[in-house]
Amino acid sequence: MPVNQNLSNFSDIAFQTAFVVYAVALVFSLVYYGRLNGVITARREHAEAQAKTREDSKASVKATASVAAQGGDSSDALAVDEAANETSTSVSASDIAAQESKVDRLGGMTNSLLWVALALHLASIVLRGLAVNRFPLGNLYEYMMMITFGAMVAVMIAMQRKEWRTLWPWVLTPLLALMFYGSTKLYAESAPVVPALQSYWLPVHVTIVSLGGSLGIVSGIGSILHLLRRAQPKGKEKGFFGTVAKPLPSAKKLDQMAYRVAVVTLPVLGLGIVLGAIWAEAAWGRFWGWDPKETVSFATWILYAAYLHARATPSWAKFAPWINIIALATMIFNLFFINMVVSGLHSYAGLN
């Protein structure tokens, strides 16, 4: 069927606009991250000052009682009380509350921008599909549109609570990099797909695989941040990396997030591989042929299974995040190197 070029152009504009809105949201999220860092610092200083004040007050009471017991006059006791009350917090509780309110408003603005960007992102996918009269997963550009959209949907659903908003810069940065690369180096004009992809298995197999890849990205980022937070425990941050890690949730929460997302990633990727094998039998007459993409996809699935197994084994638990990160790296290797460099039955993935 002929391609509707007007809808294709609108799709490109929607995708580019979504990229710009995501970029603006990234700037807002970075400002949010920095201001939240300041609020956390002020809150800790306030708590330390209050603790010191309580200690000084106890010392004052003891000193007053000592002066009275020794028969000293009341002026001596008053001098001790005044010395104990000299300690005061540099920032009041009301000032900190006002700062937190401003930071929350900034977080809300960022959240709203992300929903607008997500709507534009979805519009670009729908318009692309309508333009070519097929499911928009026929080349790497369209696949990149889908996998970044899936990752953002997973992120937006998982990070509605305020404590998770600090993960926005860490997620938006790689996703924007993927969107930029996809819309420049991988861009493909709207056109019919090659005969091998003209099958009802295309939307089924590739959608499930892209969903698994989207979840894998989120899980991998969670493990990376878990390692950063583990090296910089909450309340004991030091140096540059300590400043960077300060607004993040605890290492335990980050590890749980990565694990829970990986629990879904494993069966979704496995289902995608099985459906791909069924499609391969219909298209090529065999379920499995150790094609480069098939092989690396299976290796990625094995790594996610190894991660979940290591995560559930106490003696291997501390190594589990590294396995998850290796799985993420393997998936990215499969996405770019295998699709674009290695020759195989899936080499048409980057072409119309």
N, C-alpha and C positions, 0 to 999 in steps of 0.2 A: 504494500500500500504506500501511496505517496506520503512524504514527510510534510507536516504543517510547519513551515519555517517561522511563521509568526509566533506560534506557541513555543517553539524551540528558543527563539530569541527572548521571549518572556521568562522562560525557564532559566536561561543564563543570567538575565537581569536579577531574578529572584535569588539565585544562588550567590551572586556577587553582593547583593544587598544584605543577605543573611551574613555573609563573611564580614562585611563592614560593621553590622550591628554586634556580631560576636566580638569583633576587635574592640569596639567601644565598651562592651561589657567586660572584656579582659582588663581594660584600663581602669574601669570602676572597681573591679575585683581586686586589682593590685593596690588601689588606694584604700579599699576596705581592709585588705590584709595588713597594710602598714599602720592604719589607724587602730585596728584591733590589737596589733602588737603594742602600741602605745598604751592602750587601755589596760591590757594585761600587766604591763610594767607598772603603771600607776596603781593598779589594784594590789599588786604584790607589795609595793613600797608602803602603801597605806596599811596593809595588814601587818607588815613588819613594824611600822611605827606604833600601831596600836598595841602590839605585843610588848614593845619596849616601854610604852607608857604604863601598861599594867604592871610590868616588872618594877618600874620606878615607883609606882604607887605603893606596891607592897614594901619596897625598901623604905619608902617615906613613913609608912605606918610603923615599921619596926624601929626606925630611927627616932620617931616621936615618942614611942613608948620607952625607948632607952633613955632619952633625955629626961622624960618625966620620972623614970625610976631612979635616975641619978640626982634628982633634985634640981635640975636645971630650970631656968625661968622660961616663960611662955614664948619669949622672943626667939630663943634658940630653936624651939620646936617649930615656930612659924617659918624660920629661915630654911629649915630642912624641907618643909612642905613646898615652899616656893621653888626650891632647887629641883624638886621632883617633878613639878608641873611645868618646867621649862620645855620639856620634850613635846612637840606637836607634829602632827602629820603635815607634810609639805602640800598634799592635795587632799581636800576634804571629800567626804563620801558623796556629797551633793554634786561636786564637780565631776567626779568619776561617773555618777549616774547620768549627768548631762552628756558626757562624752560617749557613753554607751548608747544613749538614745540617738545621737547623731550617727554613730556607726551602724546601728540597726536600720535607720532610714536609708543609709547608703547601700546596705545589703539588700533591702527591699527593692530599691531602684535597679540594682544589678540583676536581681531575680526577674523583675519585669522585663528588662531588656533581653534576657535569655529566652523568655517565652516568646517575645516578638520575633527574635532571630530563628527560633525553632519553627514557628509558623511559616516564616519565609522559606526556610530550608525545606519543609514539607511541600510547600507550593512549588518549589523548583523541581522536586522529584515528580509530583503529579503532572505538572505541565510537560516535563520531558517525556513521560509515558504517553500522554495524550498526543504529543507531537509525532511520535514514532509509531503509535498504535500498537504498543507492546509494553511489557513490564520493563522498566528502565534499569536493566542489569546486563546489557549486552557488551560492555567494554569497561576498562578500568576506571575511566572517569565516572561513569554511572555507578560503578561499584563503590568508588570513593565517596560519592554523594550519599549512598545508602549506609555505608559503615559509619561515617561520621554522624549521620542523623541518628542511627541506632544508639551510638555511644552517648550522644547528648540526651536522648530520651531516657536512657538508663540513669544518667547522672542527675537529670532533673527530678526523676521519681525518687531516687535514693537520697538526695541532698536537700530536701525541703526543710529539715530541721536546721536551726541556726548553727549548731556546732559543726555541721558539715560544709557550711558555706566557705570555709577557709580552703577547701580543696578546689574551688573554682579556677584559680590561676594555674594550678598544676594540671588540670584537665583541659582547659581551654587552649593553653599554649600548644601542646602536641596536636590537638584537633584542628586548630587553625593552620598549623604547618601542613597537615595532611590535606586540608581543603585548598590551601594555596598551591601546593604541588599538583593536586588533582586537577585544578582548574587552569593550570598553565602547562606543565609538562605532559600531563596525561589527557588533556582535553581532546575530545573527539566530536566531530560534527554529527548532528542527528542523522541517522541512516538506518536502513534495515540491517539486521545482524546476519552473520554468515550462516549458511544452511545448517551447520552442526548445532547451532544454538536455537534454531527455529523449532522449539519443542515446549510442550506444557511443563516439562521438568525445569525449565529455566527459572521461572519465578519461585518454584517450590524449593529446589536445591540451593540456589544462590541466595535467596532471602534468608534461609535458615543458617547458611554458612556465614553470611554477613552479620546476622544477629549474634552468632557465637563469637565472631571476631570483635564486635562492638563490646560485648561483655568482657572479653579477654583483655581489651585495652583498659577498661575501668579497673579490673582486678589487678592487672600488672602495675598500674599507677598506685593503687592502694598498697601493694607490697613494697614498692620503691619508697613511699612515704613512711611506711612502717619501719623500714631499716633506718631512715633518717631520724625518726622519732626515737627509735631504740638506742641510737648513738647519742641522742640528746634528750634524756628523760625529762618529763614534765617537772618544772620547778628547779631543774639543775642544768639548764642550758648554758653553754659557754661559747664565746667566740662568734664568728660570722654565721656558722651553721646553726648555732644555738638561737641566734636572732631570727634566722629564717624559719626554724622549726617551732618557735614559741607559740604561734597561733594555732598550730595543728592539734587535732584531737590526740588522745593518748595512744601509745603504741598498741595497746590491747585492742582498742576500738578500730584502729586502722587495719590490724591483722584480721579482726572479725569481719570487717567489710570486704576485704580482699577474698577471704575464704568463702563467705556467703555468695559472692558474685561468681566465684570459680565453681561452686557447687552447681550452679545453673549452666555455666559455660561448658562444662564437660559433657553432659548429655546433649546439649544443643549442637555442639560441634560433632559429636558422635553420630547424631541423627543426620546431620548434613553430609557426613562422609558416607553413611549407608545409602542415603538417597542418591548421592552422586554415583555410587557403585551400581545402583539399579539403572540409572540413566545411562551409564557407560555400557551396560550390557545391551540396552536397547539400541544405542548409537554405534557401538564398536564391536559388539558381539562378545564382550567379556566383562566380568564384574570388576576385575582388578588386574592391572598390568604394570604396576610399579613405575608409572609415569612420574616424573620429578615432582609435580604438584601433588599427586596422590601420596607419594612417599613422605614429603615434608608435612602435609596435612595430618597424616597418620602419626608422624613423629611429634607434632604439636599436641595432638590428643593424648598421646602417651605421657608427655611432659605434664599436662594438666592432671592426669590420673596420678602421676608420681607426686605432684604437689599436694594433692588431697590426701594421699597415703602418708606422706611425710608429715603433713600438718597434724594428722591423727596419731602419729607415733611420737611419744615423748622424747626419745633419744634423737629424733630427726627434726623436731619441731623448729629449732632455731635455724636450720638450713632450708626449711620449706619456702620462705619468701624468695630466696635465690632461685629455686627451681621455677617458681611462678614468673620471675623476671626473665629467665631463660626461655620459658614458654612464650612470653610476649615477644621477645627478640626473634624467636623462630617464626612466629606468625608474621611479623613484619618482613623478615627475610623471604618468606613465602609470597607475601603480597607484592614485593617489589622485584627482588632478584629472580625468583623463579618465573614470575609472570613476564618479565621484561628482558631477561638475559638468557636464561636457559631455554633451549629448544625442546618442545614436547607437544603432546596432544592438546595441552591447554594454552599453547602459545598465542592463539587468537584472542586471548582475554583482553589484550590491550588494543585490539583493532576493531574496526567496524565489521 
